[in-house]
Amino acid sequence: MIRNRVERLLGESGEVFTREVFQGDEEIPAAFWRALTAPSLFAEPKAVVLRRADAAPDEFWPKLRGPLAGFSAHVWPMICLEKPFGKKGPAIPKALSSQPYYQVAEKRRWIWTSPGLTRRDMAPMLKDWAGAKNLSFAPGVLDALAAVLPEDMAMAGRELEKLELAVISRDDAPPSAKNAPQPGRVLTEDLSILAYRPGMDAFAFLNAFSKPGQEVAVWREIFEQSLSPEDMIFKFLGLLRSDARQMWQIHMGEAEAVRLPPFVKTQKEAMARRLGPGGLTRLFDLAMDAELGIKSGAKNPDQAMEFLAAELFSLFSR
């Protein structure tokens, strides 16, 4: 989303900008300061983009006062804070919000904030995407697509790449009928190639293992789910650990500390009783093994998920 925002701003400027991108979660190099203060050899406009600036130390922000004190027609600084929103919105470091240049930017509305891709933003994003790709939507397709795409820009982008390829492939194929769709048109049937479905419920997933005869259904669910992207499986493993923690508390007599609907709490209490302390501990081990396997490179996300499922079958069969 930041990349799209940068491209839009630069495109609307009417100038041809080069881009120099730096990372705030690494040591800020001398090249960053040179890029901010020195014009290019032929005085070409350049955008100096600092990503993940929220990771920069507090002493970094006062150093920006000098480079940002004046206006340069050749240098456009873009500072990106990328932490997730808190309950009260974006978290701005005090060392930054107290700087005069930040207050000027705030007053002049130079600050763009976004919670990420939300369902409300989906339709405008899709219109921008279609316009950039010279595509159009058949009646009703835009709304249908906006309702099913994941609220994650990277994952949504992968699904849109597949749609674009499907439309291009169809346009390149010899027409098979007189009423063939117009070129560059996204049709309702194209949406069938989307792999995304809402994320798997971790406890429902566990519950399926506890029911004899559900093996085929569980494996089908695993293979149909879009859990390959690392961020998806890490979220799932986080939910799995959370469920295991709640069941541990319930089993150890701390049920009052677990806030759940009575029906769900009863289900988790029954599973905790069935697994016992040893089985619940094993859940934590399996989640940790899956995460470690991916982060170490020993397994890809699909392999980690299949191994996790096999171990859960073994755990519940005992």
N, C-alpha and C positions, 0 to 999 in steps of 0.2 A: 504494500500500500504506500509505503514511503517512496519507493522507486516510481510508482505511478504519479504520486504527487509532485515529485521533483521534475519528472518529464513534462507534466502539464504546465507547471510554472515556467519552466524554461521555454516550452513551446509557445506560451502566450506572450513571452517577452518580445518576440520578433527578432531576437538576436540568435546567432549560432554560438552556443556555449560548449566549451570542452568541460570535462568533469574530472575532478581529482577527489578520490574517496579515501577517507581514513577511518580507523576503528578506535573508539574511545575505551574499549576494554583491553587495549594494548597500550604500551608506553607511547605517548604522543611524540612522534618523531619531529626532528628539526624541519623536515620537508613540509609539515603542516603549517608551521609558522611562516616559512618562506612563501608558501602558496597564498596565505592570507595577505601578506604585505607586499609581495613583489609581483608586478604584472608579467605576463608571459613575454617572450622575446619580441613578438610582433604585436603586442598589446591586444591579443585576442581575449574576448570575455571568457571567464572560467568560473564554474561553480565549484566551491570547496565544501564538500559534504563530510561531516563528522558523524558517523553512525555510532549507536550505543553510547552516546555521550553521558548518559546517567551513571556509567561505570567510572567516569573520570574522577580523580580525587578533588577535594574541596579547593586545594590551592590552584587548580587549573583555571577556575572561573575568573579570579581577579586578573590573570594574565591576558585574558581576552579584551580587557578594557582598551589597551592601546590599539590593537588591530581593528577594533570595532568603533573607535572614537570618531572616525571620519567616513565619508562615503567614497567609494571607488567604483567607477563605471565598469571596471574590468574584472572585479572580484565580487562574487555573490556567495557569502557564507551561509551554509545551512546546517544548523546544529540539531541533531535528532536524539530525543530522549525516548527510550523504547521499553521502559518498564510497563507491565500491565497496570491498568487503572486500579486504584483502591476504591473503597466504599464511597469516598468523597470526590472521586475523579482522579486526574493525573497527579502523581507525586512529583513536585518540583523541589529539587535540593535547595535548602535555605541559602547555601553559598552562591547559588545562581540567582534565585529570586530577589536577593538583595542588591544585585548589580544594576547600575544605572542603565546599561544597554538593554537588559531584560525588561526593565520598566518602560523604556521607550518602545520596545517591540510590542509589549502588551498594549500600550496606549494607541499605537498605530495599527493594531490588529495584524501584526506580522506573524503571530503564533497560530499554528494549525494544530488542533488536537483531535484525536480519533480513538474510540475504545477498541478499534479493530473492526473487522467485517461483521456487521450485524444484519439481521433479517431486513431491517428497515433500509439499509444501504444497498441491499442486493440488487434491486431493479436498476437504480442509477449506475451501479458498477457494470451491470450487464449491458446497458445502453452504451456506455463508454467503450466497453470491450468490443461490442459489435461494430461500432463506428470506426474504431481503430483497425479492425480486420475486414472492413467492407462487407459485413454480413448483415442480414436482417432476420427477423423472426416471423414465422407464420402466426396467424391469429391465435392467441392464448398461450403460445409457447414461452414467451418472456415470463409471464406470471407463474407458469408451471415450473420453469427452471429456477426462478427465484425462490420457490418454496422448497426445493429439494437439495440445492447446493449446500455444502458444509459451510458453517460460519468460520472459516479459516481460509485466509487468502491463498496460502500455498497449496492447500488441498483443492480449493475451488479452481485455482489456476490449472492444475493438472487435469481436472475434469473438462475445463473449457478447451484445453489443447486437444483432447480427444474429439470433442464436438467439431472443432475447426477442421481437424484432419478428416473426419467423416464427411463433412460438407464438401471439402475440396476433392476428395476421392469420388464422390458422387458426381460432381460437376465435370470431372475429367473423364468419367466413363461415357461410352456412347449412349445417347438417349434411347431408352427402350420403349418409350410410349410417347404419343403425341402430346399428352398433357403432363409432361415432365415438369417438376418444380423449377421455379426460376432460379438462376445461379445465385450462390451465396445465401441461400435461404435455410435457416435452421427449422426443421420440421418436428412435429410431435414424436414421430417414431425414432428420431435421432436420440431422444432422451433415454431410450432403453439401454444405451451403451454406458450410461453413468454407473460407476462402481459404488459410489457413496450411498450408504444408508445410515440412519442415526446410530450412534455408538452403542455397542453391546452393553447391557446392564450386567455389571460384574457379579452381583449376587444371583441374578437369574441364571447366569452362566454357571455359577457354582451349584445352584440348585438342580440344574439339569444333570450334573454328574452324579447327584445323589439318588437319581431315579433309574432303576434298572430298565434296560431296553431303550434308553434314550441316546445310545452311543452314536448312531447314524445321524440323528438330528443335530447333535452337538457338533460333530465334525462338519456337517453341511454348513452350520452357522459360522464356524470358524473360517471355512474357505470362502464363504460369501461375503464376510465382513471385510471392509477396507482397513485392515489393521497393519498393513505393511509400512506406511510412513511411520518413522520412529516416534514422532510426537503423538500419534494415535495410540500406539501400544504403551507408551510411557504413561499416558493418561489412564489407560485401562488398568495398568499395574498399580497405579496410585489408588484407583477405586478398589482394587482387590485388597490392597493392604488396609485401606480404611474399613472395609467389611470385616476383615480378619481382626482388626483392632477392636471393633465394636463387639464382635462375638466373644473375644477374649474377656472384655470388661463384663459382659453379661454373665459369662461362665464363672468368673471369679467374684461374683457378688457385687459388682459395681453397676448394676442395670440402671440405677437412677441417674447415672452420669451420661447415659446413652439416650438421646432424644430421637425417637422414631415413632411412626404411627403404630398403634398396638398390634395390628395384623402383621406388619413387617417384623416387629420386635419378636413376636411369637415364632415366626419362621426362623429368625436368626438364633433364637434361644434353642430351638429344636436341633438346628444344624450344629451349634456349638456343643450341645450335649452329645450328639453323635460322634463328632470329631474328637472331643476331649482335648486336654492341654497339649498332648503330643501332636495331634492332627492340626490344631490351630497354629502351633509353632511351625509345623511343616509348611503351612500356607505362606508364612512370612519368608521362609527359606526359598520356596519356589519362586516367589515374586522377585526376591533379591537375585537369585540365580539367573532369571530371565533378563533382568536389567543389566546385570554385570556381563552376561554373554553378549548382549548387543553393544554395550559401550566399549568392551574390550576388542570387538571385532570377531570374536569366536563364533558368533551366530548372527544371521540377519534376522530382522523382525519376524518373518514368517517361520523360520526354523525355531526361534525362541518360543513362539506361540504354540507350535505343534508339540514341542518338547514339554511345555507347561501343561498342555491338555493331556498328554500321555501320562504324566506324573499324577495329575489330578484323578484320572481314571483309576490309577493304581491306589491312590490314597483312599478314595471312596469305596473301592471294592473291598478294602480291608475292614 
